[in-house]
């Protein structure tokens, strides 16, 4: 999936998370549909990085916060907020 949004855009990303099932029937195993809301921080060849929280830092510092790396292949939908 190509991500057309600009860095810093607030997004809602719907994606399928990989899940493990131990001591379950194979028919129980399936990915979990997830929704992540945050600011687009980086676009890489195979994934995006979304900040769900950003901490206040000096402007010359690398952003710090809580980040989610989402592989492009599991993204179902991206919506600008």
ZATI-537573 format. One line per 3 residues: number of its first residue (from 1); for each residue x, y, z of N, C-alpha, C, O. Coordinates in steps of 0.001 Angstrom, whole numbers. Last residue first. Layout:
BEGIN
NUM = X Y Z X Y Z X Y Z X Y Z | ...
This chain:
BEGIN
81 = -7469 12395 9615 -8380 12932 10627 -8270 14452 10615 -8949 15126 11389 | -7369 10199 6861 -6872 11428 7486 -7927 11933 8470 -9125 11899 8186 | -7147 6715 6918 -8056 7870 6833 -7415 9052 7531 -6964 8931 8670
78 = -6416 3707 5409 -5842 4886 6064 -6804 6040 5834 -7221 6307 4707 | -6778 177 5617 -7345 1483 5283 -6590 2564 6046 -6176 2359 7187 | -5160 -2078 5979 -6423 -2220 5249 -6967 -870 4788 -7548 -768 3707
75 = -1873 -3213 6215 -2766 -2055 6302 -3981 -2272 5408 -3849 -2607 4231 | -12 -5150 5849 -1147 -5492 6718 -2155 -4347 6844 -3180 -4497 7509 | 2050 -4152 4238 1259 -5281 3750 56 -5641 4603 -822 -6369 4140
72 = 3448 -2257 5712 2519 -1811 4676 1576 -2931 4233 424 -2669 3889 | 3668 -2694 9245 4073 -3124 7905 3012 -2730 6868 1815 -2859 7124 | 4026 -184 11555 3007 -1006 10904 3496 -1390 9509 3717 -514 8673
69 = 5095 686 14667 5596 400 13322 4623 -586 12683 4415 -1686 13197 | 4253 3174 16879 3813 1893 16342 4380 1777 14933 4174 2660 14100 | 5480 4851 19816 5425 4669 18374 4946 3271 18016 5193 2309 18743
66 = 5634 7395 22112 5155 6032 21907 4892 5865 20413 4160 6656 19817 | 8612 9402 22270 7210 9142 22561 6884 7673 22438 7742 6812 22634 | 10634 11944 20834 10489 10827 21766 9010 10645 22047 8247 11610 22062
63 = 12436 13189 18022 11175 13030 18751 11199 11786 19649 11711 10732 19272 | 15690 14425 18588 14873 13435 17907 13582 13265 18695 13624 13201 19923 | 16127 17955 19148 16200 16563 19563 15319 15681 18677 14335 16141 18097
60 = 15764 20605 18625 16923 19970 18001 17064 18494 18383 18031 17849 17978 | 13570 21396 20176 13405 21244 18729 14562 20516 18065 14366 19869 17037 | 13271 19440 23169 13792 20597 22458 13688 20335 20958 13715 19184 20522
57 = 10088 17852 23780 11554 17859 23758 11994 19152 23101 11174 19878 22539 | 7258 16275 24986 7873 17565 24709 9392 17436 24832 9910 16973 25848 | 6340 13252 23358 6752 13955 24557 7402 15276 24159 8029 15370 23104
54 = 3514 11886 21804 4800 12557 21634 5106 13351 22888 4239 14042 23422 | 1757 8928 21007 2037 9976 21998 3397 10564 21668 4323 9842 21299 | 1714 7580 18687 447 7643 19408 539 8606 20582 -485 9055 21098
51 = 3174 7912 15601 3312 8311 17007 1925 8373 17632 1062 9120 17171 | 4040 5447 13280 2996 6351 13748 3239 6640 15225 3480 5723 16010 | 5769 4496 10473 5890 4689 11915 4902 5775 12308 4913 6875 11755
48 = 5350 1947 7974 5228 3330 8437 5410 3341 9950 5226 2323 10618 | 7300 -211 5750 6420 78 6880 6331 1585 7145 7114 2378 6623 | 9016 -499 3585 8147 -1629 3925 7212 -1376 5098 6399 -2242 5421
45 = 10304 1964 3182 9968 1124 2029 8955 41 2368 8120 -307 1533 | 8724 4386 5379 9861 3588 4928 9398 2671 3800 8205 2618 3502 | 7900 7342 6787 7470 6420 5743 8721 5696 5265 9669 6327 4798
42 = 7224 8589 10089 8171 8147 9056 7461 7251 8054 6549 6501 8404 | 4972 9667 11387 6311 10154 11722 7332 9801 10644 8201 10610 10319 | 1669 10526 11584 2640 9850 10733 4018 10473 10970 4200 11674 10773
39 = 25 10375 14682 683 11205 13668 1700 10371 12891 2482 9615 13468 | -2862 8214 15234 -1658 8938 15604 -1106 9732 14438 -1686 9762 13353 | -4566 5311 15969 -4727 6726 15667 -3466 7454 16130 -3054 7322 17283
36 = -5277 2107 14809 -4289 2965 15469 -4525 4397 15008 -4665 4664 13815 | -7093 -755 15092 -7185 630 14642 -6185 1433 15476 -6249 1431 16705 | -7073 -4171 13971 -6656 -3107 14877 -6911 -1748 14245 -6939 -1610 13022
33 = -8071 -7492 13913 -8244 -6184 13268 -7942 -5107 14309 -8496 -5132 15407 | -5901 -10190 14204 -6801 -9293 14939 -6867 -7959 14210 -5832 -7359 13920 | -5842 -13259 12263 -5302 -11958 12668 -6359 -11152 13412 -7557 -11396 13270
30 = -6588 -16475 13722 -6812 -15446 12707 -6187 -14149 13188 -6017 -13953 14392 | -7430 -19626 14895 -6324 -18724 14571 -6696 -17770 13444 -7070 -18197 12352 | -9405 -21502 15208 -9470 -20303 16051 -8466 -19231 15615 -8639 -18055 15937
27 = -8684 -23662 13646 -9786 -22828 13162 -9962 -21548 13989 -10600 -20604 13524 | -6839 -24999 15185 -6352 -24186 14067 -7445 -23255 13553 -7145 -22163 13071 | -7595 -24724 18660 -7806 -25357 17366 -7313 -24422 16269 -7366 -23200 16412
24 = -4975 -24046 21033 -6261 -23748 20410 -6393 -24589 19154 -5400 -25109 18644 | -2417 -23828 22191 -3420 -24747 22745 -4830 -24389 22302 -5768 -24424 23099 | -1951 -20521 21144 -1346 -21704 21749 -2445 -22525 22411 -3301 -21981 23108
21 = -1702 -18314 18642 -2708 -19083 19367 -2060 -20379 19842 -1671 -21224 19036 | -737 -15009 17847 -342 -16390 18100 -1427 -17065 18936 -1999 -16449 19835 | -1259 -12596 15253 -1587 -13170 16563 -1075 -14598 16650 -992 -15304 15645
18 = -736 -9525 13677 -379 -10939 13717 -604 -11451 15129 -188 -10813 16097 | -3310 -7275 12784 -2181 -7621 13641 -1967 -9128 13622 -2923 -9901 13559 | -4310 -5321 10146 -4423 -6658 10715 -3151 -7002 11475 -2059 -7023 10907
15 = -5649 -1955 10427 -4672 -2940 9990 -4896 -4263 10696 -5583 -4326 11716 | -6367 1379 9896 -6968 75 10191 -6041 -978 9597 -5686 -914 8420 | -5472 4445 11152 -5007 3329 10336 -5694 2057 10812 -5614 1701 11988
12 = -5969 7763 11015 -6579 6567 11598 -6220 5427 10652 -6614 5436 9486 | -3651 10502 11488 -4271 9426 10720 -4993 8431 11614 -4678 8276 12794 | -2303 13645 11013 -3028 12810 11966 -3853 11797 11184 -4655 12168 10326
9 = 871 14245 9535 -580 14157 9377 -1169 13231 10433 -617 12169 10719 | 3595 14050 9691 2937 14919 10653 1422 14873 10588 748 15397 11475 | 4199 13627 6261 4709 13457 7617 4030 14488 8520 3906 15656 8154
6 = 1258 13221 4210 2517 13886 4546 2907 13577 5988 2051 13300 6829 | -139 10324 2581 -171 11379 3602 1223 11946 3852 2228 11248 3724 | 22 8134 953 116 9445 319 186 10588 1331 537 11710 966
3 = 1400 5115 908 891 6063 1887 1115 7467 1334 2250 7937 1253 | 538 2195 -840 1261 3467 -867 590 4424 112 -635 4534 143 | 850 -1181 0 0 0 0 891 1239 0 1870 1317 743
